[in-house]
Amino acid sequence: MLLPLLLATELAAQTPVVPPIRELAPGVQLQPGGFEGERGPDGNTIIFDAPDGLVVVDTGRHSWHSDAILAYARERGRPIAAIVNTHWHLDHSSGNGRLKAVYPNARVYTTSAVDRVIAPGGFLVRNMDSARQMLVGTEITPVQREEVQIFLDTMVDSQVLRPDVVIEHSQRMRLGGRRFDVHVTNGAVTDADVWLYDRRTRIAVIGDLVTFPAPFFETACPQRWREALDEVWSTPFQIAIAGHGEPMTRDQFNVWRTAYGVFVDCVSSEREPAICGSGWAQATAQFNGDEAGQRRAAGFAGYYVTMLRNNGGKSADCLTN
């Protein structure tokens, strides 16, 4: 998830708080992500026990998040055998280098989509110029300055974002010796995302196919995203782990999936952005908390209505529809 810094500033407390790892099912742990005031988010991390070691799905952005993953591996006395990135957004992949520095034999599994965004003219490379300009100015706070520097430091060693093993299509795979149903989208949040289904626990790890307080469309193809949500729904999961937020039941996932379809249809209509945003917030009210949370969800959704319409109903970086 790549949010404008100005949108991120309203989300409170600047002191990093790392939520504790907790067990979701035997052999499956959740390291929750965080979203501290003025900082970029850390995506959720899922850790599976496997015969060859630990399989880590997404590695977060900040050092304190990856440090928590490493501490868990040390406590268990087990190596990290595999790293899966659901997509290339840096709140899900910046920790790759820190994990591989300790466990160099860990192999990174993801799609080749990252190659396009770190190539000349790619999404992340384009953003480097504006990031450098922000550091020159005096308008940003020290925390925001630190966040920009984290981005630039990650891009210096951007090769750690690239896969050791490219996942090109959906298939049944062994990761660290544990078998998963590995699914690849044809455009959704990015032009190729990965999500996993673990038959043993009936847990689906779906990355940013679900986000809160709204879908984040900076690099997205909305119609392909809808198709990907339908594919997840067709899987007999009992728990879905989104890229951000709490684990979801099937019913909760279906509420979000249905609201997403209505919202995308509203984007395609001539309704006012505020109406689409309000409709999204009402449909997802169970996830939004208090009145301030409702306003936040509506505001984020309304912002994306305008962004998508300005680009013909998709993000400027959508390559497929």
N, C-alpha and C positions, 0 to 999 in steps of 0.2 A: 504494500500500500504506500503510495507516494502522495502525501498531502501537502498542500501549500502551507508554509510556516504560519501564515496568518490564521488559517483555520485551526491549526494545532494549538495556538496560544491560549485558547479559552479552556483547555482541559488541565485541571489544577495541579498543584504541588510539584515543586521543582526537585525535591530530594528523591533520588531513585529508590524505589521500594521493589524488591524482588520477591514475588509471591513464592511460597514454598512449593516444591514438587509434590504432586499427589497421585495416588494410584487410581486409574480408571477401571482397570480389569487386571487379572493376574498377568504380569509380564508387560503391562502397558502403563507408562507414566506420562503425566502432563506437567510440563514446565510452563505455567501461564505467561503470556506476554504482558507487557505493560504499556501505559501511555501517560507519561508524566508531563506536567505543564511545560510548554514551549519546546518539548523534545519530540522527535519522531518516535513512532511506536516500535515495539518489539513484537513480532508475531509469536503465536503459540508454538511451542516445541513439543512434539510427541516422541517418546523414547520407548522402543520395543526391545525386549530381551530376545536374543537370537542365539543360535548355536555358536556362532563365531564371535560374538560380542554384542554390542549395542547398536541398534539402528536408530539414528537420530533424524527426525523429519523436521527440517527448518532449524536455523541456528541463530535467529535474532539479529539485532543491529548493534547493541551496546555490549561493552566488555563485561558488565555485571551479569547480563543474561547468559552469555557463553560461559562465564566463570561458574555459574550455577550448574550448567550442563556438565562441565568438567569435574566439578566437585561431586556430582552424583556418580559419574563414572569411577572416580577414585574411591568413593565410599563402597561401591559395589565390587571394586577390584576387577572390573571388566573393561576391556578396550572398546573404543568406538570403532566398529568395523565398517559402517556405511553411513553416509550422509545423503539424505534425499532433500532436494530443494523443490518445493511445489511450484515455484516460479522464481524469477530473477529479482523481484523487488527487494531492496536492500534490507528491509526490516525482517526478511526471511532468510537472507543469505550472507550478510556481512560477517557473521561468526564463523564462516567456513575456515578462514585462514587461522583463526585462533585454535579451533579444534584440531586442524591438521598439523599445526605446529607441535602439538602434544602427541597426537596419534597419526603419524605420517602415512601409515598404511591404510587409513580410512579412505575409501573411494567415494567420490561425489557422483551421485546419480541425478540427472535432470535432463531437460530437453536442450536442444541447440539454440533456443530462442535467445539466450543470453549473449551468444556470439553477435547477434545483430544489434543489440543495444550498447555493446562496448566497442563496436566498430566505428570508424570515423563517420560522423553524422548521425549515429545512433542515439537513442533516447538519453541514456546516461551521459554520454560524451557531450551532447548538446547542453545538458544541465550543468556541466562543469564550468562553463564560462560565466553563467549567471551566479553560480556559487562563489566563484573567485571575486566577482564584483561585490557581492554582499560582504565579504570579508574586508574589502577596501573601505566600505562605507561605515558610518557611525550609528546608523539607525537601529541596528539589531542589538539585542541584549547579549551578555556574556554566555548565557546558556544556548541561545540560538547560534552564536558564533562557534561554540563547541560542536554543535550538531552539524553545521556546515563543514567543519574540519574533519569530522568523522567520515562524512561522505567523500571528501577529497582524498583522505588517507586510504579509504577502501578502493577508490579508483586507481590509486598508484599501483596497487597489487591486484588489479581486477582479474587476473588469470585464475585466482582462487575461486572465482564465481563460476568458472567453466567446468563442465562435467569431465570426470575421468571416464565415465561410461555414459554415452548419449542414449537417452530413452527416446526412440523414434516413433513408437506406436504402442497402443494398448496391448498388454500381454500378461501372462502369469510369470512371475519372476522370483528368484531367490535373492534376497538381500541379507547379507550376513548369515546366510544359511536358513533364513526364515522365508516362507513363501507368502507372497502377496499378489492380489490382483492389482496391477499397475495400469492406470488409465491416463491417456494423454488427450487433451482437448485440441480441437482444431480451431483455435481462436476462442478466447473467453476473457479472462482477466488480462492475459497477455496473448500473444499469437500462439503459444503452446504451453499449457499448464499440466502439472502432474497431480493426480490424487490417488490415494491408496485405499483398498478395501482389505481388511484382515478377516478372513473367514472364521478364524478360531474364536475371536471375540466379538465379531459382527460390528466392528468399529470402522467407520469411514473417516479418513483424514483428508479434508477437502480444501485446505489452504484458503485463499481469498475468494473462493466461489461463494462464500458467505462472509460478510463484513458488517460491522456496526460502527456508527448508527445508521449507515446507508451503504449501498453498493458504491465502490470507488472506481470511477470510470476513466482515470487518467490514461490508461493504455488499453482500454477494453473494447471488445466487439459485443455490443449488447445482445444481439440475436443469438450469436454462438454461445454466449454465456447462458442464455435461457435453455438452449439445447443441452448444455453440460449439466445444468441443475436437474433436468428431466432424466438424464442418464444416471446421476447419483440416486435419484428417487427410485429408479428401477432396480437398484441394488438392495438386497434384503438387510440393510444395516439396521442396528438398533440405536447406535449413538453416532452422531456426526460431529467431528471436531473442526470447527471453522478456523480460519487464519487468525482471528481475533475474537475474544469473547468466550463465554462459557460453552461447554459441551451441550449439544442439542438432542432432544428426542426426535423420533421420526415426525411426530405431530408438529413440533416446533419448526423443524426444517421445512415441512410442507407449508406452514404459515408464511415463512420467509420466501419460499419459492413462489407461492401464489402471489404474494405482494410484489415480488420482483416483476412478474409478468404483467401485472396491472400497471405498475410504474412505467415499464418500457413502452406499453401501449399509450400511456398518457404522454410520454415524451414525443411519440409519433403523431399526437393529436395537435390541435391548436389551443389547448387549454393553457391558462396562465401557469408559469412555473411554480408560483406559490400554491396553486391548487393541486398540482401533481405532488409537490413536497408535502403538503398537508395530508393528502391521501396516503402517501407512503407512511407518514408518522402514525396515522390512525390505524393502518393495517398491521403495523409492527409494534403497537403500543405495549404489548406484553414484554418486549425487550428493552424499552426505552426508559423505564423507571419513572421519575417524577416529572413534573411539568417542564422543568428546565431540560430534561432529557428529551421530551417530546419536541420542544422547540429546536433543540440541536438536530434531531433527526430530520425535521422538516426543512431546516436551513441547509443542511448538507445536501439533501435530495433536490431542493429547489436550485441550488448552485449547479448541480450536474445536469439538470434539465437544460439550462442555458448553454452549458459547455457542449453537450451532445448536439443540440440543435445547431450550434455554430459550426459543427463539423459534419453536417449531413446525417445526424442520428447516431454517430459513433465517435470514438476518440480519433484524434489526428493520427495516432500510431496504429490504428486497427488496419490490418492488411487483408482481412478475409471478407468483410461485409460492410 
